[in-house]
Amino acid sequence: MKYDSIIIGMGVAGIAAAIYAKRAGNNVLLLEKERPGGILNIIDNIENYPGFKKISGPDLSLQMFEQINELKIPYKIEEVIDITIQDDLKIVKTKKETYQCNNILIATGRSPILLGLPKEEELIGKGISTCALCDGTLYKNKNVAVVGGGNSALQEALYLSKIVKKIYLIHRREEFRAEKELIEKIKSSENIEIIYNSQITNYIEENGILTGIEINEAKELKIDGLFIYIGYAPKTDFAKKLNITNPAGYIEVDKNYETNVPGIYAAGDIIIKKVYQIITAASEGATAAIRFSRKN
């Protein structure tokens, strides 16, 4: 089936784009690999999105998804594996089907970066996690560590502090890169111990379960769980052969969020920009949709 527009990704940018495209009369299809909401689903509290004094990521995700259903925008849970161009048509191939359209918006977001240490992949779900909201309750009244120094690391450490016995917050620098208010909350928390100028250099495990970590190749900490928040990488592997990404995998766009390939747009956390926030992702998705809707 041929669509006016296909939006790849049902995070904030993709959902915002779909709403604007549908309201403009576009025949639009949403494709999502995992679940609607994207990274919203692993965020505990959101306090800087207009209209909500405080809302959880999953709750905001659900409200956006309900809006998609209310507008009767079609969506499919399918992983996109390739994009090709035939004359003026864009061909989107998933693991299940192949679709045609005039315009594509890529809004697949980012995934957490791991430390890259030996046995790390094997220990995911066995002591190592990238989602405090998903796995935090598994460590009730236990000792855990959080690694990272940005907003995400501090937000999740604060969330975990209400569940676990003690948190070691490990940061490789002397100062955090997070918002001042978050830093103040971290420093006033009684069960969070900050460890500056440190890096995890090895995992300690027993029978395939994480039991501790080595810091700076010297000190060992006995912990039950480790939560990694050191950054994110764009999920754009399927689009790299289009030559629209930089060496790090981020997509380059113009002021209308169009790439160097006419008819292919990108928005959200996968594009090169200065501010990575929910509100900017929504704005980018809407702007891109307004632009490509006028072309259809």
C-alpha positions in Angstrom: 0.0 0.0 0.0 1.2 3.5 -0.8 1.1 6.3 1.8 1.6 10.0 1.6 4.0 9.8 4.6 5.6 7.2 6.7 6.9 8.1 10.2 9.4 5.7 11.7 9.4 5.9 15.4 6.6 6.5 17.9 8.4 8.6 20.4 7.5 12.3 21.1 8.8 13.5 17.7 7.1 10.8 15.7 3.8 11.1 17.5 3.8 14.9 17.2 4.5 14.6 13.5 1.8 12.1 13.0 -0.8 14.3 14.7 0.1 17.3 12.5 0.3 15.2 9.3 -3.1 13.6 9.9 -4.8 16.9 10.6 -3.3 18.2 7.4 -5.1 15.4 5.5 -2.1 13.1 5.0 -2.5 9.4 4.6 0.1 8.6 7.2 1.5 5.4 8.7 3.4 5.1 11.9 6.0 2.3 12.4 7.5 1.4 15.7 10.0 -1.3 16.6 9.1 -1.7 20.3 6.4 0.3 22.1 4.8 3.7 21.7 6.4 6.5 23.7 10.0 5.5 23.1 12.4 6.7 25.9 9.4 8.2 27.8 8.7 4.7 29.0 11.9 4.6 31.2 11.6 8.1 32.7 10.3 8.4 36.2 9.2 12.0 36.6 8.8 14.8 34.1 8.5 18.3 35.6 9.5 20.6 32.7 6.9 19.8 30.0 4.2 22.5 29.7 0.7 21.6 30.8 1.9 19.1 33.4 3.2 20.1 36.8 4.5 16.5 37.2 3.9 13.4 35.2 5.6 10.1 34.8 7.1 9.2 31.4 4.8 6.2 30.9 1.7 8.3 31.7 2.7 10.9 29.2 3.4 8.2 26.7 -0.1 6.7 27.2 -1.8 10.1 26.8 0.1 10.6 23.5 -0.8 7.1 22.3 -4.5 7.7 23.2 -4.4 10.8 21.0 -3.1 8.7 18.1 -6.0 6.2 18.6 -8.5 9.1 18.9 -7.4 10.4 15.5 -7.5 6.9 14.0 -3.9 7.2 12.8 -2.7 3.7 11.6 0.4 2.2 13.3 2.3 -1.1 13.1 4.8 -2.6 15.5 7.4 -3.5 13.0 11.2 -3.0 12.8 12.4 -1.0 9.8 15.5 -2.6 8.3 16.0 -0.7 5.1 15.0 2.4 3.1 15.5 2.7 -0.7 14.5 5.2 -3.3 12.9 4.4 -6.7 12.3 7.5 -8.8 10.1 9.7 -6.6 9.0 6.9 -4.3 10.5 6.0 -1.0 10.5 2.2 -0.1 10.4 1.3 3.5 11.2 -2.3 4.3 10.5 -3.9 7.7 11.0 -7.4 8.9 7.4 -8.2 7.9 6.3 -6.0 5.0 7.4 -3.4 2.4 5.7 0.0 2.1 5.8 2.9 -0.3 5.4 6.6 0.3 6.2 10.1 -0.9 7.9 11.3 2.3 9.6 9.7 5.3 10.2 11.1 8.7 12.9 9.2 10.8 12.3 9.7 14.5 13.7 6.5 16.0 15.4 8.2 19.0 18.4 6.9 20.9 19.4 3.9 23.0 21.6 3.8 26.1 25.4 3.5 25.7 27.1 0.8 27.8 30.5 0.9 29.3 32.0 -1.7 26.9 33.6 -3.9 29.6 34.0 -7.7 29.4 30.9 -9.8 30.2 28.7 -6.7 30.1 26.2 -8.0 27.6 25.8 -11.3 29.6 25.1 -9.3 32.8 22.3 -7.2 31.4 19.3 -8.3 33.4 21.5 -10.1 35.8 22.6 -7.1 37.9 23.1 -4.5 35.1 20.3 -2.3 34.0 19.7 0.9 32.0 16.2 1.5 33.3 15.6 2.3 37.0 11.9 2.6 36.4 11.8 -0.9 35.0 14.1 -2.7 37.4 14.3 -0.5 40.5 11.9 -2.6 42.6 14.1 -5.7 42.1 16.7 -4.0 44.4 14.5 -2.9 47.3 16.5 -2.4 50.5 19.7 -3.4 48.6 22.9 -1.6 47.6 23.3 -0.4 44.1 25.5 1.9 42.0 24.5 4.4 39.3 27.2 5.6 36.8 26.9 8.9 35.0 26.9 12.7 35.6 24.1 14.1 33.5 20.4 14.7 34.2 19.4 11.2 33.5 21.8 9.7 36.0 20.8 12.0 38.7 17.1 11.7 38.1 17.3 8.0 38.2 19.5 8.0 41.3 16.9 10.1 43.1 14.2 7.7 42.0 16.1 4.7 43.3 16.9 6.4 46.6 13.3 5.9 47.6 13.6 2.1 47.0 17.1 0.9 47.7 19.2 0.9 50.9 22.2 2.8 49.5 23.4 4.2 46.2 27.0 4.8 45.0 26.8 7.5 42.4 29.9 7.2 40.3 31.1 10.1 38.0 34.3 10.3 36.1 34.6 14.1 36.6 34.8 16.5 39.5 31.5 18.1 38.7 28.1 16.9 37.5 26.7 18.2 34.1 23.1 18.1 35.4 20.7 20.8 36.3 21.5 22.7 39.5 18.3 21.7 41.2 19.0 18.0 40.6 22.5 18.3 42.0 21.3 19.9 45.2 18.8 17.1 45.7 21.5 14.5 45.2 23.8 16.1 47.7 21.1 16.4 50.3 20.0 12.7 49.9 21.0 10.7 52.9 21.5 7.3 51.2 23.5 8.5 48.1 27.3 8.5 48.3 29.0 10.4 45.5 32.2 9.1 44.1 33.9 11.7 41.8 36.8 11.2 39.4 36.2 7.5 39.1 35.4 5.0 36.4 34.3 1.4 36.6 37.1 -0.7 35.3 35.8 -4.3 35.8 32.7 -6.2 36.8 32.8 -8.8 39.6 30.3 -11.7 39.1 29.5 -15.0 40.6 27.6 -17.7 38.7 26.7 -15.2 36.0 25.2 -12.6 38.5 26.8 -9.2 39.2 28.1 -9.0 42.8 30.4 -6.0 42.6 32.4 -3.5 40.6 36.0 -2.5 40.4 36.7 1.3 40.4 39.9 2.8 38.9 41.5 -0.6 38.8 41.9 -0.5 42.6 38.9 -0.2 44.8 36.1 -2.8 44.9 32.5 -2.1 45.8 30.1 -4.9 46.7 26.7 -4.1 45.1 23.6 -6.0 44.0 22.8 -3.8 41.0 24.3 -1.3 38.6 22.4 1.3 36.6 24.2 2.8 33.6 23.5 6.3 32.4 26.5 7.6 30.5 24.8 8.7 27.4 22.9 7.6 24.3 23.5 6.6 20.7 21.2 7.3 17.8 19.3 4.3 16.4 20.0 5.0 12.7 21.8 1.9 11.4 19.1 1.2 8.9 19.5 4.6 7.4 23.3 4.9 7.2 23.6 3.8 3.5 21.5 6.9 2.6 24.5 9.0 3.6 22.5 11.3 5.8 24.3 10.6 9.1 27.5 11.9 10.6 30.3 9.6 11.8 28.5 9.2 15.2 25.3 8.2 13.5 23.3 11.4 14.1 21.3 12.7 11.1 22.0 16.1 9.6 19.0 18.2 8.7 18.2 21.7 7.5 15.8 24.3 9.1 12.8 22.3 7.9 14.3 19.0 9.3 14.8 17.7 5.8 18.0 15.7 5.1 20.2 16.0 2.0 17.9 13.4 0.4 14.7 15.2 -0.8 11.6 13.8 0.9 13.4 12.2 3.8 13.2 14.1 7.1 14.4 13.5 10.6 13.4 14.8 14.1 14.0 14.2 17.8 17.0 12.8 19.5 18.6 11.4 16.3 19.4 14.7 14.7 22.4 17.0 15.3 21.3 19.8 17.7 22.1 21.6 20.9 19.1 20.8 23.1 17.8 17.2 23.6 14.5 17.6 25.5 10.9 16.3 25.1 9.6 19.7 24.2 12.2 20.2 21.4 11.4 16.8 20.0 7.7 17.6 19.8 8.5 20.9 18.0 10.8 19.3 15.5 8.3 16.6 14.7 5.5 19.1 14.2 7.7 21.4 12.0 8.8 18.5 9.8 5.2 17.3 9.3 4.0 20.8 8.4 6.7 21.0 5.8 6.2 17.6 4.1 2.4 17.8 4.4 2.5 20.8 2.1 4.3 18.8 -0.5 1.8 15.9 -0.7 
